[in-house]
Amino acid sequence: MTIAQTMTAARMHTVGGEMKIETLPMPTPGDMDVLVRVKACGIVPNLHNILANWPTWFPHMPQPPLPAVFGLDPAGEIAGLGKQVHGLKVGDRVYVNPGRSCGSCRHCRRGDSISCKHYAFQGYFGFSEHAMQTFADYPIGGLSEFMVAPASAIVKIPDNMDYGQAARLGYLGTAYSALKKVNAGPGDTILVNGGTGTLGIGAIIFGLAMNVKGLLITARNRKLLEEIKALAPSRIEIFSIEDGSVADWVMALTDGEGVDAFLDCNGPGAGHDTFRQGLLSMRRGGIAVDIGAIAGPVEIDVHRLMDRNQRLYGSAWLTTAEGQEMADMVEAGTVDLSIFETKSFPLADVNGAISGIEQRHGGFSNYVICP
């Protein structure tokens, strides 16, 4: 594959400003890196507001130094290899896990890279001030024709997964990782708050694939809830939060015992009551996982959690290994991603795409930029 000396990318120069289409030098992979020709990059829901308001909303979580090439969830094909990369080849179809860590701290060395103090999302944001070195090491996100990433971040995708679907793996993987944390499997009943959104639908389709007995889904939009119910009518129950207490509904369905696990997929703008209702919906020994990033102090009865032997986790992302597991499930036919309605935009239309993404068909919509 012939590699040019330059590439086209979208860069943001000021907070909240439009991205500019620019010609940049072609990035060079290090010895343990790969060069990826980006075919599709997922657009984060509400990205326009996030980029414009990030310093105010999340001052402790830095973005890359401006001007910066954003783009969280890239998929494409390998165009070049570092000299110490083995097991991958030029032309491989891949998803790039954007999670970056230092690789050498005690957390990384014990296989817990997401807990690394340098952890950051390439092309998006970091989790502490220590992320700035990570941005310097991997400065180019997926809104570009090419990008460099560590070979350890690569998920090989099957032929029955298109690039647009692969660009959804980050959000699908966030839900899948949460399901693994609660040991989801046959016999389990799981409550998913915010089940019609980007994270929630991932929890549903992978929960079904992991053979959970029942999925109890809450959200506000009744029409979208009915579409969710149609995915597996005998295993999915739905409830609009406008119709009363989530906890009362759950207890009525579970003979007063409660669910085995609770996944909260509601975002920073959501109220806290539905989250608290979810905690009240768990059985003894139940596990709750927050993946939606509900914001602000939430009043929790910790004594009740202790007495009922319950656990509450925060789960930030997915590992590359979990990404590969999901790709393998799609290849085997265990998971069908055809429910997603992919809408693709060329890189030149990136600003219009980002501005219009809020008008979407709930979590069924899948917006991607195709450089």
C-alpha atoms as a printed R data frame, in Angstrom:
    type eleno elety resid chain resno       x       y      z
1   ATOM     1    CA   MET     A     1   0.000   0.000  0.000
2   ATOM     2    CA   THR     A     2   1.473   3.342 -1.071
3   ATOM     3    CA   ILE     A     3   1.411   5.921  1.729
4   ATOM     4    CA   ALA     A     4   1.249   9.633  0.913
5   ATOM     5    CA   GLN     A     5   3.289  12.252  2.758
6   ATOM     6    CA   THR     A     6   0.224  14.208  3.868
7   ATOM     7    CA   MET     A     7  -3.375  13.542  4.885
8   ATOM     8    CA   THR     A     8  -6.631  15.397  5.406
9   ATOM     9    CA   ALA     A     9  -8.025  15.869  8.917
10  ATOM    10    CA   ALA     A    10 -10.608  17.946 10.785
11  ATOM    11    CA   ARG     A    11  -9.080  20.084 13.538
12  ATOM    12    CA   MET     A    12 -10.709  22.205 16.220
13  ATOM    13    CA   HIS     A    13  -8.765  25.394 16.972
14  ATOM    14    CA   THR     A    14 -10.925  27.028 19.655
15  ATOM    15    CA   VAL     A    15 -13.297  25.648 22.271
16  ATOM    16    CA   GLY     A    16 -16.732  25.463 20.700
17  ATOM    17    CA   GLY     A    17 -15.417  26.571 17.307
18  ATOM    18    CA   GLU     A    18 -16.038  24.759 14.045
19  ATOM    19    CA   MET     A    19 -13.561  22.140 12.925
20  ATOM    20    CA   LYS     A    20 -11.413  23.111  9.964
21  ATOM    21    CA   ILE     A    21 -10.509  20.686  7.197
22  ATOM    22    CA   GLU     A    22  -6.720  20.836  6.911
23  ATOM    23    CA   THR     A    23  -3.786  19.052  5.329
24  ATOM    24    CA   LEU     A    24  -1.428  17.597  7.941
25  ATOM    25    CA   PRO     A    25   1.782  15.551  7.786
26  ATOM    26    CA   MET     A    26   1.241  11.807  7.654
27  ATOM    27    CA   PRO     A    27   1.791  10.363 11.167
28  ATOM    28    CA   THR     A    28   4.578   7.805 11.541
29  ATOM    29    CA   PRO     A    29   4.006   4.662 13.629
30  ATOM    30    CA   GLY     A    30   6.515   3.752 16.319
31  ATOM    31    CA   ASP     A    31   8.004   0.281 16.583
32  ATOM    32    CA   MET     A    32   4.985  -1.089 18.500
33  ATOM    33    CA   ASP     A    33   2.353   0.954 16.618
34  ATOM    34    CA   VAL     A    34   0.179   0.565 13.559
35  ATOM    35    CA   LEU     A    35  -0.917   3.115 10.982
36  ATOM    36    CA   VAL     A    36  -4.652   2.858 10.291
37  ATOM    37    CA   ARG     A    37  -6.492   4.228  7.255
38  ATOM    38    CA   VAL     A    38  -9.748   5.416  8.849
39  ATOM    39    CA   LYS     A    39 -12.901   4.237  7.067
40  ATOM    40    CA   ALA     A    40 -15.457   5.344  9.669
41  ATOM    41    CA   CYS     A    41 -15.371   7.194 12.980
42  ATOM    42    CA   GLY     A    42 -18.321   7.214 15.337
43  ATOM    43    CA   ILE     A    43 -19.723  10.548 16.505
44  ATOM    44    CA   VAL     A    44 -20.466  10.805 20.206
45  ATOM    45    CA   PRO     A    45 -24.096  11.795 20.937
46  ATOM    46    CA   ASN     A    46 -24.354  15.460 21.947
47  ATOM    47    CA   LEU     A    47 -20.756  15.986 20.740
48  ATOM    48    CA   HIS     A    48 -21.323  19.607 19.734
49  ATOM    49    CA   ASN     A    49 -22.364  20.627 23.268
50  ATOM    50    CA   ILE     A    50 -19.668  18.469 24.841
51  ATOM    51    CA   LEU     A    51 -16.861  20.093 22.871
52  ATOM    52    CA   ALA     A    52 -18.240  23.588 23.438
53  ATOM    53    CA   ASN     A    53 -18.799  23.222 27.185
54  ATOM    54    CA   TRP     A    54 -16.222  20.670 28.292
55  ATOM    55    CA   PRO     A    55 -13.899  23.044 30.216
56  ATOM    56    CA   THR     A    56 -16.882  24.271 32.255
57  ATOM    57    CA   TRP     A    57 -18.636  20.948 32.759
58  ATOM    58    CA   PHE     A    58 -15.572  18.804 33.466
59  ATOM    59    CA   PRO     A    59 -12.591  21.025 34.388
60  ATOM    60    CA   HIS     A    60 -10.733  18.094 35.978
61  ATOM    61    CA   MET     A    61 -10.802  16.086 32.728
62  ATOM    62    CA   PRO     A    62  -8.553  17.765 30.130
63  ATOM    63    CA   GLN     A    63  -9.018  17.757 26.391
64  ATOM    64    CA   PRO     A    64  -6.067  17.555 23.967
65  ATOM    65    CA   PRO     A    65  -4.154  20.810 23.470
66  ATOM    66    CA   LEU     A    66  -5.686  22.865 20.672
67  ATOM    67    CA   PRO     A    67  -5.622  22.736 17.728
68  ATOM    68    CA   ALA     A    68  -6.582  19.078 17.995
69  ATOM    69    CA   VAL     A    69  -7.915  16.272 15.811
70  ATOM    70    CA   PHE     A    70 -10.822  14.691 17.695
71  ATOM    71    CA   GLY     A    71 -12.620  11.427 16.889
72  ATOM    72    CA   LEU     A    72 -13.271   8.746 19.521
73  ATOM    73    CA   ASP     A    73 -14.294   5.516 17.793
74  ATOM    74    CA   PRO     A    74 -12.327   4.830 14.579
75  ATOM    75    CA   ALA     A    75 -12.483   1.763 12.375
76  ATOM    76    CA   GLY     A    76 -10.581   1.068  9.185
77  ATOM    77    CA   GLU     A    77  -7.754  -0.972  7.745
78  ATOM    78    CA   ILE     A    78  -4.124  -1.290  8.688
79  ATOM    79    CA   ALA     A    79  -1.920   0.674  6.296
80  ATOM    80    CA   GLY     A    80   1.460   0.306  8.000
81  ATOM    81    CA   LEU     A    81   3.200  -1.578 10.806
82  ATOM    82    CA   GLY     A    82   5.939  -0.798 13.291
83  ATOM    83    CA   LYS     A    83   8.911  -3.110 12.987
84  ATOM    84    CA   GLN     A    84   8.118  -4.923 16.244
85  ATOM    85    CA   VAL     A    85   4.431  -5.567 15.472
86  ATOM    86    CA   HIS     A    86   3.548  -9.202 14.880
87  ATOM    87    CA   GLY     A    87   0.220 -10.957 14.379
88  ATOM    88    CA   LEU     A    88  -1.233  -8.092 12.356
89  ATOM    89    CA   LYS     A    89  -0.768  -7.283  8.680
90  ATOM    90    CA   VAL     A    90  -1.428  -4.513  6.195
91  ATOM    91    CA   GLY     A    91  -5.018  -4.728  4.965
92  ATOM    92    CA   ASP     A    92  -6.473  -6.145  8.192
93  ATOM    93    CA   ARG     A    93  -9.921  -4.720  8.979
94  ATOM    94    CA   VAL     A    94  -9.840  -3.275 12.489
95  ATOM    95    CA   TYR     A    95 -11.454  -1.207 15.217
96  ATOM    96    CA   VAL     A    96  -9.118   1.008 17.248
97  ATOM    97    CA   ASN     A    97  -9.808   1.058 20.982
98  ATOM    98    CA   PRO     A    98  -9.094   4.731 21.860
99  ATOM    99    CA   GLY     A    99  -8.214   4.017 25.502
100 ATOM   100    CA   ARG     A   100  -4.544   4.912 26.122
101 ATOM   101    CA   SER     A   101  -2.442   4.258 29.213
102 ATOM   102    CA   CYS     A   102   1.245   4.545 30.033
103 ATOM   103    CA   GLY     A   103   1.822   0.774 29.775
104 ATOM   104    CA   SER     A   104   4.386   0.616 32.567
105 ATOM   105    CA   CYS     A   105   2.825   1.698 35.896
106 ATOM   106    CA   ARG     A   106   1.763  -0.954 38.406
107 ATOM   107    CA   HIS     A   107  -1.856  -0.803 37.203
108 ATOM   108    CA   CYS     A   108  -0.849  -1.331 33.581
109 ATOM   109    CA   ARG     A   109   1.572  -4.106 34.508
110 ATOM   110    CA   ARG     A   110  -1.168  -6.018 36.317
111 ATOM   111    CA   GLY     A   111  -3.533  -5.694 33.351
112 ATOM   112    CA   ASP     A   112  -5.715  -2.865 34.705
113 ATOM   113    CA   SER     A   113  -4.855  -0.181 32.161
114 ATOM   114    CA   ILE     A   114  -8.101   1.762 32.657
115 ATOM   115    CA   SER     A   115  -6.976   2.562 36.223
116 ATOM   116    CA   CYS     A   116  -3.705   4.113 34.971
117 ATOM   117    CA   LYS     A   117  -3.392   7.753 36.076
118 ATOM   118    CA   HIS     A   118  -2.313   8.627 32.516
119 ATOM   119    CA   TYR     A   119  -5.446   7.051 31.007
120 ATOM   120    CA   ALA     A   120  -7.030   9.071 28.206
121 ATOM   121    CA   PHE     A   121  -9.221   8.646 25.155
122 ATOM   122    CA   GLN     A   122  -7.219   9.345 22.026
123 ATOM   123    CA   GLY     A   123  -9.085  12.037 20.146
124 ATOM   124    CA   TYR     A   124 -11.392  12.982 23.014
125 ATOM   125    CA   PHE     A   125 -10.388  13.648 26.658
126 ATOM   126    CA   GLY     A   126  -8.269  12.521 29.601
127 ATOM   127    CA   PHE     A   127  -9.236  11.547 33.117
128 ATOM   128    CA   SER     A   128  -6.651  13.677 34.971
129 ATOM   129    CA   GLU     A   129  -3.894  16.196 34.356
130 ATOM   130    CA   HIS     A   130  -1.509  13.271 33.830
131 ATOM   131    CA   ALA     A   131  -3.222  12.592 30.490
132 ATOM   132    CA   MET     A   132  -1.328  15.378 28.752
133 ATOM   133    CA   GLN     A   133   1.656  13.108 28.110
134 ATOM   134    CA   THR     A   134  -0.694  10.530 26.592
135 ATOM   135    CA   PHE     A   135  -2.083  13.155 24.205
136 ATOM   136    CA   ALA     A   136   1.469  14.040 23.190
137 ATOM   137    CA   ASP     A   137   2.231  10.394 22.434
138 ATOM   138    CA   TYR     A   138  -0.961   9.843 20.378
139 ATOM   139    CA   PRO     A   139  -2.258  13.242 19.213
140 ATOM   140    CA   ILE     A   140  -4.423  12.275 16.206
141 ATOM   141    CA   GLY     A   141  -8.012  11.091 16.636
142 ATOM   142    CA   GLY     A   142 -10.298   9.384 14.165
143 ATOM   143    CA   LEU     A   143 -11.564  12.460 12.281
144 ATOM   144    CA   SER     A   144  -8.676  12.094  9.851
145 ATOM   145    CA   GLU     A   145  -7.708   9.959  6.899
146 ATOM   146    CA   PHE     A   146  -5.009   8.170  8.907
147 ATOM   147    CA   MET     A   147  -4.084   7.732 12.561
148 ATOM   148    CA   VAL     A   148  -1.464   5.918 14.622
149 ATOM   149    CA   ALA     A   149  -2.335   3.656 17.551
150 ATOM   150    CA   PRO     A   150  -0.590   0.999 19.638
151 ATOM   151    CA   ALA     A   151  -0.853  -2.523 18.262
152 ATOM   152    CA   SER     A   152  -2.262  -3.489 21.663
153 ATOM   153    CA   ALA     A   153  -5.332  -1.316 20.944
154 ATOM   154    CA   ILE     A   154  -6.339  -3.171 17.783
155 ATOM   155    CA   VAL     A   155  -9.489  -5.282 17.491
156 ATOM   156    CA   LYS     A   156  -9.702  -7.347 14.304
157 ATOM   157    CA   ILE     A   157 -13.233  -7.201 12.928
158 ATOM   158    CA   PRO     A   158 -14.977  -9.879 10.844
159 ATOM   159    CA   ASP     A   159 -16.267  -9.555  7.294
160 ATOM   160    CA   ASN     A   160 -19.889  -9.539  8.527
161 ATOM   161    CA   MET     A   161 -19.269  -6.328 10.504
162 ATOM   162    CA   ASP     A   162 -19.111  -3.198  8.370
163 ATOM   163    CA   TYR     A   163 -16.956  -0.214  9.317
164 ATOM   164    CA   GLY     A   164 -19.949   1.846 10.442
165 ATOM   165    CA   GLN     A   165 -20.989  -0.871 12.882
166 ATOM   166    CA   ALA     A   166 -17.406  -1.267 14.078
167 ATOM   167    CA   ALA     A   167 -17.311   2.472 14.851
168 ATOM   168    CA   ARG     A   168 -20.005   1.750 17.469
169 ATOM   169    CA   LEU     A   169 -17.853  -0.741 19.416
170 ATOM   170    CA   GLY     A   170 -16.719   1.758 22.047
171 ATOM   171    CA   TYR     A   171 -20.226   2.450 23.296
172 ATOM   172    CA   LEU     A   172 -21.309  -1.148 22.823
173 ATOM   173    CA   GLY     A   173 -18.211  -2.205 24.707
174 ATOM   174    CA   THR     A   174 -18.924   0.092 27.626
175 ATOM   175    CA   ALA     A   175 -22.193  -1.767 28.135
176 ATOM   176    CA   TYR     A   176 -20.617  -5.178 27.482
177 ATOM   177    CA   SER     A   177 -17.879  -4.521 30.043
178 ATOM   178    CA   ALA     A   178 -20.521  -3.609 32.624
179 ATOM   179    CA   LEU     A   179 -22.398  -6.845 31.917
180 ATOM   180    CA   LYS     A   180 -19.192  -8.794 32.481
181 ATOM   181    CA   LYS     A   181 -18.625  -6.990 35.789
182 ATOM   182    CA   VAL     A   182 -21.984  -8.248 37.057
183 ATOM   183    CA   ASN     A   183 -21.303 -11.765 35.712
184 ATOM   184    CA   ALA     A   184 -24.431 -11.597 33.552
185 ATOM   185    CA   GLY     A   185 -25.661 -14.970 32.403
186 ATOM   186    CA   PRO     A   186 -28.501 -17.498 32.390
187 ATOM   187    CA   GLY     A   187 -30.963 -17.048 35.229
188 ATOM   188    CA   ASP     A   188 -30.200 -13.361 35.762
189 ATOM   189    CA   THR     A   189 -32.668 -10.512 35.599
190 ATOM   190    CA   ILE     A   190 -31.092  -7.133 34.868
191 ATOM   191    CA   LEU     A   191 -32.515  -3.633 35.112
192 ATOM   192    CA   VAL     A   192 -31.264  -1.116 32.522
193 ATOM   193    CA   ASN     A   193 -32.117   2.529 33.159
194 ATOM   194    CA   GLY     A   194 -31.926   4.710 30.049
195 ATOM   195    CA   GLY     A   195 -32.359   1.644 27.893
196 ATOM   196    CA   THR     A   196 -33.359   3.402 24.669
197 ATOM   197    CA   GLY     A   197 -30.123   5.378 24.307
198 ATOM   198    CA   THR     A   198 -26.704   4.667 22.836
199 ATOM   199    CA   LEU     A   199 -25.416   2.798 25.886
200 ATOM   200    CA   GLY     A   200 -28.707   1.174 26.812
201 ATOM   201    CA   ILE     A   201 -29.284  -0.607 23.512
202 ATOM   202    CA   GLY     A   202 -25.789  -2.057 23.729
203 ATOM   203    CA   ALA     A   203 -26.627  -3.482 27.144
204 ATOM   204    CA   ILE     A   204 -29.785  -5.021 25.709
205 ATOM   205    CA   ILE     A   205 -28.341  -6.746 22.643
206 ATOM   206    CA   PHE     A   206 -25.335  -8.106 24.491
207 ATOM   207    CA   GLY     A   207 -27.426  -9.059 27.515
208 ATOM   208    CA   LEU     A   208 -29.607 -11.123 25.197
209 ATOM   209    CA   ALA     A   209 -26.504 -12.674 23.631
210 ATOM   210    CA   MET     A   210 -25.193 -13.574 27.095
211 ATOM   211    CA   ASN     A   211 -28.456 -15.464 27.725
212 ATOM   212    CA   VAL     A   212 -29.797 -13.404 30.612
213 ATOM   213    CA   LYS     A   213 -33.285 -14.514 31.549
214 ATOM   214    CA   GLY     A   214 -34.895 -11.084 31.696
215 ATOM   215    CA   LEU     A   215 -34.120  -7.458 30.838
216 ATOM   216    CA   LEU     A   216 -36.196  -4.759 32.542
217 ATOM   217    CA   ILE     A   217 -35.836  -1.570 30.530
218 ATOM   218    CA   THR     A   218 -36.738   1.950 31.635
219 ATOM   219    CA   ALA     A   219 -36.717   5.211 29.699
220 ATOM   220    CA   ARG     A   220 -39.021   8.145 29.053
221 ATOM   221    CA   ASN     A   221 -39.978   7.685 25.377
222 ATOM   222    CA   ARG     A   222 -42.767   5.104 25.129
223 ATOM   223    CA   LYS     A   223 -42.468   4.689 21.362
224 ATOM   224    CA   LEU     A   224 -38.787   3.795 21.601
225 ATOM   225    CA   LEU     A   225 -39.544   1.469 24.509
226 ATOM   226    CA   GLU     A   226 -42.014  -0.431 22.320
227 ATOM   227    CA   GLU     A   227 -39.300  -0.839 19.659
228 ATOM   228    CA   ILE     A   228 -36.971  -2.193 22.339
229 ATOM   229    CA   LYS     A   229 -39.633  -4.653 23.500
230 ATOM   230    CA   ALA     A   230 -39.974  -5.960 19.936
231 ATOM   231    CA   LEU     A   231 -36.323  -7.106 19.956
232 ATOM   232    CA   ALA     A   232 -37.195  -9.998 22.305
233 ATOM   233    CA   PRO     A   233 -40.806  -9.795 23.528
234 ATOM   234    CA   SER     A   234 -40.572 -12.818 25.830
235 ATOM   235    CA   ARG     A   235 -37.433 -11.618 27.639
236 ATOM   236    CA   ILE     A   236 -37.818  -7.822 27.710
237 ATOM   237    CA   GLU     A   237 -40.173  -5.807 29.912
238 ATOM   238    CA   ILE     A   238 -40.479  -2.031 29.511
239 ATOM   239    CA   PHE     A   239 -41.495   0.880 31.734
240 ATOM   240    CA   SER     A   240 -41.717   4.638 31.185
241 ATOM   241    CA   ILE     A   241 -40.346   6.612 34.118
242 ATOM   242    CA   GLU     A   242 -43.298   8.982 33.630
243 ATOM   243    CA   ASP     A   243 -45.622   6.208 34.827
244 ATOM   244    CA   GLY     A   244 -44.474   5.931 38.441
245 ATOM   245    CA   SER     A   245 -41.847   4.298 40.616
246 ATOM   246    CA   VAL     A   246 -39.203   2.147 38.916
247 ATOM   247    CA   ALA     A   247 -38.573   0.274 42.178
248 ATOM   248    CA   ASP     A   248 -42.271  -0.557 42.655
249 ATOM   249    CA   TRP     A   249 -42.480  -1.807 39.060
250 ATOM   250    CA   VAL     A   250 -39.380  -3.984 39.442
251 ATOM   251    CA   MET     A   251 -40.524  -5.483 42.737
252 ATOM   252    CA   ALA     A   252 -43.919  -6.327 41.267
253 ATOM   253    CA   LEU     A   253 -42.233  -8.195 38.400
254 ATOM   254    CA   THR     A   254 -39.761 -10.070 40.619
255 ATOM   255    CA   ASP     A   255 -42.117 -11.174 43.430
256 ATOM   256    CA   GLY     A   256 -40.531  -8.647 45.755
257 ATOM   257    CA   GLU     A   257 -36.992  -9.986 45.415
258 ATOM   258    CA   GLY     A   258 -35.435  -7.437 43.047
259 ATOM   259    CA   VAL     A   259 -33.040  -7.718 40.130
260 ATOM   260    CA   ASP     A   260 -29.642  -9.407 40.114
261 ATOM   261    CA   ALA     A   261 -27.981  -6.358 38.575
262 ATOM   262    CA   PHE     A   262 -28.718  -2.746 37.703
263 ATOM   263    CA   LEU     A   263 -27.012  -0.824 34.876
264 ATOM   264    CA   ASP     A   264 -27.532   2.938 34.798
265 ATOM   265    CA   CYS     A   265 -27.030   4.404 31.324
266 ATOM   266    CA   ASN     A   266 -28.407   7.891 31.993
267 ATOM   267    CA   GLY     A   267 -26.079  10.787 31.197
268 ATOM   268    CA   PRO     A   268 -24.868  13.849 33.116
269 ATOM   269    CA   GLY     A   269 -28.079  15.815 32.552
270 ATOM   270    CA   ALA     A   270 -30.373  13.168 34.020
271 ATOM   271    CA   GLY     A   271 -32.075  13.499 37.394
272 ATOM   272    CA   HIS     A   272 -30.897  11.437 40.344
273 ATOM   273    CA   ASP     A   273 -34.207   9.898 41.397
274 ATOM   274    CA   THR     A   274 -34.233   7.218 38.687
275 ATOM   275    CA   PHE     A   275 -30.699   6.195 39.694
276 ATOM   276    CA   ARG     A   276 -31.733   5.896 43.344
277 ATOM   277    CA   GLN     A   277 -34.800   3.912 42.291
278 ATOM   278    CA   GLY     A   278 -32.496   1.523 40.483
279 ATOM   279    CA   LEU     A   279 -30.477   0.935 43.641
280 ATOM   280    CA   LEU     A   280 -33.692   0.213 45.534
281 ATOM   281    CA   SER     A   281 -34.620  -2.347 42.867
282 ATOM   282    CA   MET     A   282 -31.754  -4.773 43.578
283 ATOM   283    CA   ARG     A   283 -32.015  -8.051 45.423
284 ATOM   284    CA   ARG     A   284 -29.731  -8.951 48.304
285 ATOM   285    CA   GLY     A   285 -26.250  -9.348 46.852
286 ATOM   286    CA   GLY     A   286 -27.181  -7.326 43.763
287 ATOM   287    CA   ILE     A   287 -24.637  -5.322 41.782
288 ATOM   288    CA   ALA     A   288 -25.096  -1.836 40.322
289 ATOM   289    CA   VAL     A   289 -22.862  -0.374 37.597
290 ATOM   290    CA   ASP     A   290 -22.887   3.244 36.453
291 ATOM   291    CA   ILE     A   291 -21.817   3.689 32.820
292 ATOM   292    CA   GLY     A   292 -23.837   6.789 31.891
293 ATOM   293    CA   ALA     A   293 -21.862   9.287 34.015
294 ATOM   294    CA   ILE     A   294 -24.785  10.751 35.922
295 ATOM   295    CA   ALA     A   295 -23.352  13.957 37.359
296 ATOM   296    CA   GLY     A   296 -23.177  15.501 40.801
297 ATOM   297    CA   PRO     A   297 -23.437  14.141 44.359
298 ATOM   298    CA   VAL     A   298 -26.086  11.416 44.603
299 ATOM   299    CA   GLU     A   299 -27.666  10.686 47.977
300 ATOM   300    CA   ILE     A   300 -27.179   6.972 48.711
301 ATOM   301    CA   ASP     A   301 -28.030   4.952 51.812
302 ATOM   302    CA   VAL     A   302 -24.663   3.251 52.237
303 ATOM   303    CA   HIS     A   303 -25.885   1.411 55.331
304 ATOM   304    CA   ARG     A   304 -28.567  -0.259 53.223
305 ATOM   305    CA   LEU     A   305 -25.974  -1.314 50.643
306 ATOM   306    CA   MET     A   306 -23.873  -2.866 53.404
307 ATOM   307    CA   ASP     A   307 -26.771  -4.667 55.093
308 ATOM   308    CA   ARG     A   308 -27.934  -6.107 51.786
309 ATOM   309    CA   ASN     A   309 -24.396  -7.093 50.707
310 ATOM   310    CA   GLN     A   310 -24.710  -5.019 47.544
311 ATOM   311    CA   ARG     A   311 -22.061  -3.413 45.359
312 ATOM   312    CA   LEU     A   312 -21.881  -0.219 43.290
313 ATOM   313    CA   TYR     A   313 -19.265   0.096 40.546
314 ATOM   314    CA   GLY     A   314 -18.208   2.798 38.157
315 ATOM   315    CA   SER     A   315 -17.127   1.391 34.786
316 ATOM   316    CA   ALA     A   316 -15.428   3.803 32.401
317 ATOM   317    CA   TRP     A   317 -14.814   1.902 29.144
318 ATOM   318    CA   LEU     A   318 -13.837  -1.459 27.687
319 ATOM   319    CA   THR     A   319 -10.580  -3.339 27.303
320 ATOM   320    CA   THR     A   320  -9.234  -4.327 23.904
321 ATOM   321    CA   ALA     A   321  -9.788  -7.963 24.893
322 ATOM   322    CA   GLU     A   322 -13.477  -7.228 25.496
323 ATOM   323    CA   GLY     A   323 -13.641  -5.496 22.125
324 ATOM   324    CA   GLN     A   324 -12.263  -8.606 20.457
325 ATOM   325    CA   GLU     A   325 -14.791 -10.780 22.284
326 ATOM   326    CA   MET     A   326 -17.611  -8.646 20.889
327 ATOM   327    CA   ALA     A   327 -16.215  -8.811 17.365
328 ATOM   328    CA   ASP     A   328 -15.962 -12.594 17.695
329 ATOM   329    CA   MET     A   329 -19.593 -12.765 18.854
330 ATOM   330    CA   VAL     A   330 -20.671 -10.847 15.759
331 ATOM   331    CA   GLU     A   331 -18.599 -13.146 13.555
332 ATOM   332    CA   ALA     A   332 -20.249 -16.199 15.134
333 ATOM   333    CA   GLY     A   333 -23.732 -14.762 14.625
334 ATOM   334    CA   THR     A   334 -24.426 -14.522 18.361
335 ATOM   335    CA   VAL     A   335 -24.931 -10.769 18.023
336 ATOM   336    CA   ASP     A   336 -26.663  -9.004 15.118
337 ATOM   337    CA   LEU     A   337 -25.775  -5.332 14.662
338 ATOM   338    CA   SER     A   338 -28.177  -4.796 11.770
339 ATOM   339    CA   ILE     A   339 -30.660  -3.067 14.120
340 ATOM   340    CA   PHE     A   340 -28.496   0.062 13.935
341 ATOM   341    CA   GLU     A   341 -29.394   2.705 11.379
342 ATOM   342    CA   THR     A   342 -26.032   4.009 10.199
343 ATOM   343    CA   LYS     A   343 -25.929   7.472  8.704
344 ATOM   344    CA   SER     A   344 -22.593   8.352  7.118
345 ATOM   345    CA   PHE     A   345 -21.106  11.764  6.379
346 ATOM   346    CA   PRO     A   346 -17.934  12.731  4.506
347 ATOM   347    CA   LEU     A   347 -15.211  14.459  6.495
348 ATOM   348    CA   ALA     A   348 -16.011  17.737  4.727
349 ATOM   349    CA   ASP     A   349 -19.473  17.719  6.387
350 ATOM   350    CA   VAL     A   350 -18.182  17.051  9.904
351 ATOM   351    CA   ASN     A   351 -19.519  20.288 11.421
352 ATOM   352    CA   GLY     A   352 -23.019  19.807 10.057
353 ATOM   353    CA   ALA     A   353 -23.056  16.189 11.173
354 ATOM   354    CA   ILE     A   354 -22.014  17.052 14.713
355 ATOM   355    CA   SER     A   355 -24.585  19.836 14.976
356 ATOM   356    CA   GLY     A   356 -27.431  17.621 13.776
357 ATOM   357    CA   ILE     A   357 -26.786  14.449 15.717
358 ATOM   358    CA   GLU     A   358 -29.201  15.305 18.503
359 ATOM   359    CA   GLN     A   359 -32.063  14.686 16.046
360 ATOM   360    CA   ARG     A   360 -31.751  10.924 16.110
361 ATOM   361    CA   HIS     A   361 -33.778   7.749 16.465
362 ATOM   362    CA   GLY     A   362 -32.656   7.136 20.037
363 ATOM   363    CA   GLY     A   363 -29.851   4.622 20.385
364 ATOM   364    CA   PHE     A   364 -30.838   2.963 17.120
365 ATOM   365    CA   SER     A   365 -29.165   5.786 15.195
366 ATOM   366    CA   ASN     A   366 -25.486   5.370 14.399
367 ATOM   367    CA   TYR     A   367 -23.769   8.508 13.091
368 ATOM   368    CA   VAL     A   368 -20.321   8.135 11.547
369 ATOM   369    CA   ILE     A   369 -17.831  10.267  9.639
370 ATOM   370    CA   CYS     A   370 -16.140   8.505  6.724
371 ATOM   371    CA   PRO     A   371 -12.809  10.193  5.884
